[in-house]
């Protein structure tokens, strides 16, 4: 089962969400179809056109948006003058509600990848009644333990790349929250300091995907690289603005019981490094209405078999109606 053919939006706009921010949105597919909103990863990656292809365009009204500071939304996080203090999980969820109301949607399916899965889960937990189903891949929950794994724990698997990453940070901050330390450099008034920090961050992400050097094309764009690194480290360095830890777990796992009654599909590559903490397994078992598909020999991107499972899920949920 392949993804659906490429389609173009039938409508788009810039929504004023306050705080000087305007969020780009677009709709494609069937204007009278089942509403679905797509939450991109990063944070800060922006929404690409291929994300539309996980949905039957005859059955779905597909909503894509670029979250604050990302993609076509303004002002961009790559601009050092952009205030990141008004870019938090609470702000992004409020933006979703404003967009849902603007588009006249009562309930929608929420599709999310990586960071988008964190945002989608927390949105469903805190806005009961507006999420009809969840379809999530490269699943994460935004806990402090996950950030520690991805910024420090993976250093034992990629020691040379991690040593380079640490060397780019101030010596006195290499034992603390590495994302926060990098973010402080990215907020420097010195553009050269910011540029070095952005490259150090994306070089580490590239090494830990893992991917050959220079293979992640978007990281070669200095504007994208800056906005992405600034946004990711802003969230990762602040517990994803989820209210901190609770008994060693983040808020999303702690509140998994709030998802009761919301059908969900989780699609995860068996080699996704997040699995080292058992996150997706723990979430699935704490959320009785979820189903979990593990794709063998796949990583954070679950590949063609993961795409098949994601399309099968949206097809199945389309039959449930709005």
C-alpha positions in Angstrom: 0.0 0.0 0.0 1.6 3.2 -1.1 0.9 6.7 0.1 -1.7 8.6 -1.9 -0.7 10.7 -4.9 0.5 14.2 -4.6 -2.2 16.9 -4.3 -2.3 20.6 -3.9 -4.1 22.7 -1.3 -7.5 24.2 -2.2 -7.2 26.9 0.4 -4.5 28.5 2.6 -3.9 31.5 4.8 -2.0 33.2 7.6 -3.8 33.1 10.9 -3.1 35.9 13.5 -2.6 34.0 16.7 -1.4 36.9 18.8 1.9 37.8 20.3 2.9 39.1 16.9 2.7 35.6 15.4 1.0 34.6 12.2 0.6 30.8 11.5 0.6 29.5 8.0 -2.2 26.9 7.3 -3.5 25.1 4.3 -6.3 22.6 3.5 -6.4 20.0 0.8 -8.5 16.9 -0.1 -12.3 17.0 0.3 -13.7 20.2 1.8 -16.6 18.1 3.2 -14.4 15.2 4.3 -13.4 14.0 7.7 -11.2 16.7 9.3 -7.6 15.8 10.1 -4.8 18.0 11.2 -1.1 17.2 10.7 1.5 18.1 13.3 5.1 18.2 12.1 8.2 17.3 14.0 11.2 19.2 15.2 10.0 21.2 17.0 10.7 23.6 14.1 10.8 21.4 11.1 7.7 22.9 9.3 5.1 20.9 7.3 6.1 19.4 4.0 3.7 18.5 1.1 4.3 14.8 1.4 2.5 14.8 4.7 -0.8 15.2 2.8 -0.3 11.8 1.2 -1.1 9.8 4.3 -4.8 10.6 3.7 -7.3 9.6 1.1 -8.1 13.0 -0.5 -11.6 11.9 -1.3 -12.3 11.0 2.4 -10.4 13.7 4.3 -10.3 17.4 4.7 -6.5 17.6 5.4 -5.2 20.5 7.4 -1.5 21.3 7.5 0.1 24.1 9.5 3.6 25.4 10.2 3.9 25.8 14.0 5.1 29.1 15.5 8.4 30.2 14.1 8.7 27.3 11.6 8.2 27.1 7.9 6.1 29.8 6.4 4.8 31.1 9.8 6.1 34.5 10.9 8.2 35.8 12.5 10.8 33.0 11.9 12.7 31.5 14.7 15.8 32.0 12.6 15.6 35.7 13.2 17.4 36.5 16.5 14.8 39.2 17.2 12.0 36.7 17.3 10.7 36.3 20.9 10.8 32.6 21.7 9.2 33.3 25.1 5.8 33.1 23.3 6.7 29.8 21.6 5.7 27.1 24.1 3.6 23.9 24.0 0.7 25.9 25.6 0.9 28.5 22.8 1.0 25.8 20.1 -2.1 24.1 21.5 -3.9 27.5 21.7 -3.0 28.0 18.1 -4.5 24.7 17.2 -7.7 25.7 18.9 -7.8 29.0 17.2 -7.3 27.4 13.8 -9.9 24.7 14.5 -12.4 27.4 15.3 -11.3 29.5 12.3 -11.9 26.6 10.0 -15.3 25.7 11.6 -14.2 22.2 12.6 -15.8 20.6 15.6 -13.5 17.5 16.0 -10.5 16.3 14.0 -8.2 13.4 13.7 -4.7 14.4 14.9 -1.7 13.0 13.0 1.8 13.6 14.4 5.4 12.6 13.9 8.2 12.8 16.5 7.7 16.1 18.3 4.3 16.2 16.6 3.3 13.1 18.5 4.2 14.8 21.8 2.1 17.8 20.9 -0.7 15.7 19.6 -0.8 13.6 22.8 -0.8 16.6 25.1 -3.4 18.3 23.0 -5.7 15.3 23.2 -5.1 15.1 27.0 -5.9 18.7 27.7 -8.6 19.4 25.1 -11.1 16.5 25.6 -13.7 16.1 23.0 -12.0 17.8 20.0 -9.7 14.8 19.0 -11.6 12.0 17.3 -8.5 9.8 16.8 -4.7 9.9 17.0 -2.3 8.5 14.4 1.3 8.9 15.6 4.7 7.8 14.3 8.3 8.2 15.6 6.5 8.4 18.9 7.9 10.5 21.8 6.5 11.9 25.0 8.8 14.8 25.6 10.2 13.6 29.0 13.4 14.7 30.5 14.7 11.2 30.2 14.2 11.2 26.4 16.1 14.5 26.1 19.0 13.1 28.3 19.1 10.0 26.1 19.2 11.9 22.8 21.7 14.5 23.9 24.0 12.5 26.2 23.2 8.8 26.4 23.7 8.2 22.7 27.2 9.5 23.1 28.3 6.0 24.0 27.2 4.8 20.5 28.6 7.8 18.6 31.6 8.9 20.8 33.5 10.9 18.2 30.5 12.9 17.1 29.5 13.5 20.7 33.0 14.6 21.7 32.7 17.2 18.9 29.3 18.3 20.1 30.5 18.7 23.7 33.6 20.6 22.6 31.3 23.2 21.0 29.7 24.0 24.4 31.2 26.0 27.3 33.4 23.7 29.5 31.4 24.5 32.6 28.1 23.4 31.0 29.0 20.0 29.6 27.7 18.2 32.7 24.3 19.8 32.7 21.4 20.1 30.3 23.2 20.0 27.0 20.2 21.3 25.0 19.8 24.3 27.4 23.6 25.0 27.1 23.4 25.0 23.3 20.3 27.2 23.4 22.1 29.8 25.4 24.7 30.0 22.7 22.0 30.3 20.1 20.6 33.3 22.0 24.0 35.0 21.9 24.2 38.5 20.5 27.2 37.4 18.4 26.1 35.9 15.1 29.2 33.8 14.8 28.5 32.2 18.1 25.0 31.5 17.0 26.1 30.0 13.7 28.6 27.7 15.3 26.1 26.5 17.9 23.5 25.8 15.2 25.9 23.7 13.2 27.1 21.9 16.3 23.6 20.9 17.1 22.6 19.7 13.6 25.9 17.9 13.2 25.1 15.9 16.3 21.5 15.2 15.2 22.9 14.0 11.8 25.4 11.7 13.5 22.8 10.2 15.8 20.1 9.6 13.2 22.6 8.1 12.0 23.2 9.5 8.5 26.3 10.1 6.4 27.8 13.6 6.8 26.0 16.2 4.7 23.2 13.8 3.9 20.5 15.8 5.6 19.9 18.4 2.9 17.8 20.8 5.0 20.6 21.2 7.6 22.8 22.6 4.8 20.5 25.6 4.6 21.9 28.1 7.2 18.5 29.8 7.7 16.7 26.5 8.3 19.5 25.2 10.4 19.4 28.3 12.7 15.6 28.2 13.1 15.5 24.5 13.7 18.3 24.4 16.2 17.0 27.4 18.1 13.5 25.9 18.4 14.5 22.4 19.3 17.0 23.5 22.0 14.4 25.9 23.3 11.9 23.1 23.9 14.3 20.4 24.9 16.1 22.7 27.3 12.8 23.5 29.0 11.2 20.1 29.5 9.1 20.8 26.4 7.1 23.2 28.5 5.1 20.3 29.8 5.3 21.1 33.5 8.4 19.1 34.5 8.7 15.6 35.8 6.4 13.4 37.9 7.9 10.3 39.6 10.6 10.1 36.9 8.0 10.3 34.0 6.9 13.2 32.0 3.4 14.7 31.9 2.4 12.8 28.8 3.0 9.3 30.3 1.7 10.4 33.7 -1.6 11.5 32.1 -2.0 8.7 29.6 -5.3 7.7 31.3 -6.8 10.9 30.0 -6.7 9.4 26.5 -9.3 6.8 27.5 -12.0 6.7 24.8 -9.7 8.2 22.0 -8.7 5.5 19.5 -5.1 5.7 18.5 -2.5 4.1 16.2 1.2 4.1 17.1 3.7 3.2 14.4 7.3 2.8 15.5 10.5 1.6 13.9 12.2 -1.1 16.0 15.6 0.7 15.7 14.3 4.1 16.8 16.6 5.1 19.6 13.6 6.3 21.7 12.8 2.6 22.2 15.8 2.3 24.4 13.6 3.8 27.2 10.6 1.7 26.3 8.5 4.8 25.8 6.2 3.7 23.1 5.6 0.3 24.8 4.8 2.1 28.1 2.5 4.5 26.4 0.6 1.8 24.6 0.1 -0.2 27.7 -1.1 2.9 29.6 -3.6 3.7 26.9 -6.0 0.8 26.3 -7.6 2.4 23.2 -4.3 2.4 21.3 -2.8 -0.2 18.9 1.0 -0.5 18.4 2.7 -1.5 15.2 6.5 -2.1 15.4 8.3 -2.0 12.0 11.3 -4.3 12.0 14.7 -2.9 11.1 13.4 0.6 10.8 14.5 3.7 12.6 12.9 7.0 13.5 11.6 7.1 10.0 9.6 3.8 9.9 10.1 3.5 6.1 7.8 2.0 3.5 6.2 -0.5 5.9 5.6 2.3 8.4 3.9 4.3 5.6 1.7 1.3 4.9 0.6 1.1 8.5 -0.1 4.8 8.7 -2.2 4.9 5.5 -4.0 1.8 6.7 -4.9 3.6 9.9 -6.2 6.7 8.3 -8.2 4.6 5.8 -9.7 2.7 8.7 -10.5 5.8 10.7 -12.1 7.4 7.6 -14.7 4.7 7.8 -15.6 5.8 11.3 -16.7 9.2 10.0 -16.2 12.5 11.6 
